Amino acid sequence: MSDIFESAANSLGLFSSPCLTKVELRLTCKGISDRDALSKPDPCIVINMQSHGQWLEVDRTEVIRSCINPTFSKVFTLDFYFEEVQRLRFELYDISSSHNGLKEADFLGSVECTLGQIVSQRKLSKALLRPGGTVGKAIITITAEELTGNDDYIELSFSARKLDDKDFFSKSDPFLEIYRLNDDATLQLVHRTETVMNNLNPVWKTFKVSLNSLCSGDQERKLQCMVWDWDSNGKHDYIGEFEATFKEMRGAMDGRQVQWPCINPKYKVKKKNYKNSGIVILNQCKIIKMHSFLDYIMGGCQIQFTVAIDFTASNGDPRNSCSLHYIHPYQPNEYLKALVAVGEICQDYDSDKMFPAFGFGARIPPDFKVSHDFAVNFNEDNPECAGIQGVVEAYQTCLPKLQLYGPTNIAPIIQKVASSASQELHTKEAMQYFILLILTDGVITDMADTREAIVQASHLPMSVIIVGIGNADFSDMQMLDGDDGILRSPKGEPVLRDIVQFVPFRNFKHASPAALAKTVLAEVPNQVVDYYNSKGIKPKVPSEYQSSRPFGP
C-alpha cells in the first residue's frame, strides 16, 4: 500500500484503532405510558453516542403510530471498539406532529449504557429514566448481533393480490412483516413495510436488508412472514402468514416471480372450502455487494476538498482583536483552527493537494460589489491553493482587501461545488467525491435556497460540512443536518441521502483539533459508500489503478 493511503487511513483512525467488529442493534419498548388520555403515544427512539464530552445523534428509529409496546424495524449498525468506552443514550419521544420532527415532540425519558454492556449481554433491558430522573415504567430492550464476515445486502420487492378485506367501509390497508426464526425459537423482526391504504392488491416499496439480518447467512433458515390490516388505533387485524427461506427467495433473482399463499390458520380449520387469504409475490431479489470506504479510496477515488469562508460584517472588523477574523501574530483564530483541523485530514486523500477556496458575504475589489462565491486568491479562473497552507496564506492576504458585508448566503457556493460534482455523473466511475467545508459565524439568510441546493446536491457525489464559528444561536442550522426529521426542499422534495453535518466550533474550543475533525468527518466514509453503492458503482481494483495514476508530493 502506498504512503498516501497509509497516512489517509491513519489520519481517520481507520488503522490506528482496530475495529473488532460491526454490531447490529435492534430496539423494542414495553409499557410506554399515555401522556395524552385521548390517544396512544407515537413513539420514536433517538440514539446518541458520546464523543469528546458531546452527545451526537447517530440515528433514529421510524415512528410507530398509536403504540405502547413498539418493536422498531429500523436496524442500527455500529462499529464496536473493544478498547474504547462507547457511551450510548437512547431517548424516547412521543412524536406529535406529522413531519416526525423532535421540536414539537414530548420527551418521555432516556436510557444510558455502553455498547460494551449491550454486546456482552446480547440483550439489555433497562427502565426508562423520566425527565427529572425518576424511574419510569417503560422498559427499553436493546438486542445486539455481531455482523459476521458477509455484509452483503439483499434488495426485495414484494406485492400481493386478492388479500382478505378486513374493513367494513373500505378495503384493507395491508402491510407486511418479515421475522427470522432464531436458534432459540424466538422470532426477530427483520423488516416491516409501509402501509398501502385501501388496497387488496398492494405493491410495497422495494427495501434493502443485510443478509446477516435476514437469515444470519443461513439460506435454509425459516422466515415467518405476516400480513396485517393497519388500524389507526394500533390494533391491527391479522390477514394471514406464510413461511419462506432465503433459498426460496433467490428464485426471484433472474426476473421470475416467487409466490406464497397467505394462510390464516383459523380460517383453514373453520372454513371448508378455504384456499387462502391472498397471494404474496416476490417480484425481485437482488444481492448487492457492499464495498467499504477503503475499497473506494484504494481503488483511486479522490476526495476533492473545497473550503468556503464567511466574510460577512457580523464577524467584526478584522483589525479589531474582538473580531472572529482577527489575525493574531501567535494564535490562530477559530476560522483557521477549523480549516486546518478538517483540511489536514482531507488533504491526505487528494494526490495533487490543490484546494479551491471561496469567500462569501463581502464586497470585493476592484468594483466592491457583494459576492457570495468569490475566489479567496482573487483568481476566478483558478481558485485553487497549494495545500492547506496555501489556503491559509490566501485567506490572510485577502482579508485586508475586502469590505465585510452581507447577507449570509450559502446556496451559491453549494451550487458551485454541485456543478463540479455533477460532471462526475457521466463517468460512472468512483473517481472523485467532493467535500465542501463551510465556515460561518451566523445563521444563514437564504434558508429556502440552501435547502433546495442541498436536496439537489444529495443526488451527487458530495458532502457538506458546516462549522459554526463564534457564539451565535445556531439552532436553525440543525435542521440542515437532518436532526429534525428529513430535510426537504421548499417544494417538499426530501433529500435522497443525508449529506450535511453541522457542528458549532465552540463545542470543541478546549478539545484537540483531532476531536473536531473526527466529529465532522465521522459520517463522510459512510456517505461516500452509500452514494457509490446506491448507484451500483464498484471501486476500481488497486492494481489497475496504481499503474495509471500520477502521485503528487
Residue, then its C-alpha position, 0 to 999 in steps of 0.5 A: m500500500s502506498d504512503i498516501f493511503e497509509s497516512a489517509a487511513n491513519s489520519l481517520g483512525l481507520f488503522s490506528s484503532p482496530c475495529l473488532t467488529k460491526v454490531e447490529l442493534r435492534l430496539t423494542c419498548k414495553g409499557i410506554s405510558d399515555r401522556d395524552a388520555l385521548s390517544k396512544p403515544d407515537p413513539c420514536i427512539v433517538i440514539n446518541m453516542q458520546s464523543h469528546g464530552q458531546w452527545l451526537e445523534v447517530d440515528r433514529t428509529e421510524v415512528i410507530r403510530s398509536c403504540i405502547n409496546p413498539t418493536f422498531s424495524k429500523v436496524f442500527t449498525l455500529d462499529f464496536y471498539f473493544e478498547e474504547v468506552q462507547r457511551l450510548r443514550f437512547e431517548l424516547y419521544d412521543i412524536s406529535s406532529s406529522h413531519n416526525g420532527l423532535k421540536e414539537a415532540d414530548f420527551l418521555g425519558s432516556v436510557e444510558c449504557t455502553l455498547g460494551q454492556i449491550v454486546s456482552q449481554r446480547k440483550l439489555s433491558k433497562a427502565l426508562l429514566r423520566p425527565g427529572g430522573t425518576v424511574g419510569k415504567a417503560i422498559i427499553t430492550i436493546t438486542a445486539e448481533e455481531l455482523t459476521g464476515n458477509d455484509d452483503y445486502i439483499e434488495l426485495s420487492f414484494s406485492a400481493r393480490k386478492l388479500d382478505d378485506k378486513d374493513f367494513f367501509s373500505k378495503s384493507d390497508p395491508f402491510l407486511e412483516i418479515y421475522r427470522l426464526n432464531d436458534d432459540a425459537t424466538l422470532q426477530l423482526v427483520h423488516r416491516t413495510e409501509t402501509v398501502m391504504n385501501n388496497l387488496n392488491p398492494v405493491w410495497k416499496t422495494f427495501k434493502v436488508s443485510l443478509n446477516s439480518l435476514c437469515s444470519g447467512d443461513q439460506e435454509r433458515k425459516l422466515q415467518c412472514m405476516v400480513w396485517d390490516w393497519d388500524s389507526n388505533g394500533k390494533h391491527d387485524y391479522i390477514g394471514e402468514f406464510e413461511a419462506t427461506f432465503k433459498e426460496m427467495r433467490g428464485a426471484m433473482d433472474g426476473r421470475q416471480v416467487q409466490w406464497p399463499c397467505i394462510n390464516p390458520k383459523y380460517k383453514v380449520k373453520k372454513k371448508n372450502y378455504k384456499n387462502s387469504g391472498i397471494v404474496i409475490l416476490n417480484q425481485c431479489k437482488i444481492i448487492k455487494m457492499h464495498s467499504f470506504l477503503d475499497y473506494i479510496m484504494g481503488g483511486c477515488q479522490i476526495q476533492f476538498t473545497v473550503a468556503i469562508d464567511f466574510t460577512a460584517s457580523n464577524g467584526d472588523p478584522r483589525n479589531s482583536c474582538s473580531l472572529h477574523y482577527i489575525h493574531p501574530y501567535q494564535p490562530n483564530e477559530y476560522l483557521k483552527a477549523l480549516v486546518a483541523v478538517g483540511e489536514i485530514c482531507q488533504d491526505y486523500d487528494s494526490d495533487k493537494m490543490f484546494p479551491a477556496f471561496g469567500f462569501g458575504a463581502r464586497i470585493p475589489p476592484d468594483f466592491k460589489v457583494s459576492h457570495d462565491f468569490a475566489v479567496n486568491f482573487n483568481e476566478d479562473n483558478p481558485e485553487c491553493a497549494g495545500i492547506q497552507g496555501v489556503v491559509e496564506a490566501y485567506q490572510t492576504c485577502l482579508p485586508k482587501l475586502q469590505l465585510y458585508g452581507p447577507t449570509n448566503i450559502a446556496p451559491i457556493i453549494q451550487k458551485v461545488a454541485s456543478s463540479a460534482s455533477q460532471e462526475l455523473h457521466t463517468k460512472e466511475a468512483m473517481q472523485y467525491f467532493i467535500l465542501l467545508i463551510l465556515t460561518d459565524g451566523v445563521i444563514t439568510d437564504m434558508a429556502d435556497t440552501r435547502e433546495a441546493i442541498v436536496q439537489a446536491s444529495h443526488l451527487p457525489m458530495s458532502v457538506i460540512i458546516v462549522g459554526i464559528g463564534n457564539a451565535d444561536f445556531s439552532d436553525m442550522q440543525m435542521l440542515d443536518g437532518d436532526d429534525g426529521i428529513l430535510r426537504s426542499p421548499k417544494g417538499e422534495p426530501v433529500l435522497r441521502d443525508i449529506v450535511q453535518f453541522v457542528p458549532f466550533r465552540n463545542f470543541k474550543h478546549a478539545s484537540p483539533a483531532a476531536l473536531a475533525k473526527t466529529v465532522l468527518a465521522e459520517v463522510p466514509n459512510q456517505v461516500v459508500d452509500y452514494y457509490n453503492s446506491k448507484g451500483i458503482k464498484p471501486k476500481v481494483p488497486s492494481e489497475y489503478q496504481s499503474s495509471r495514476p500520477f502521485g503528487p508530493 
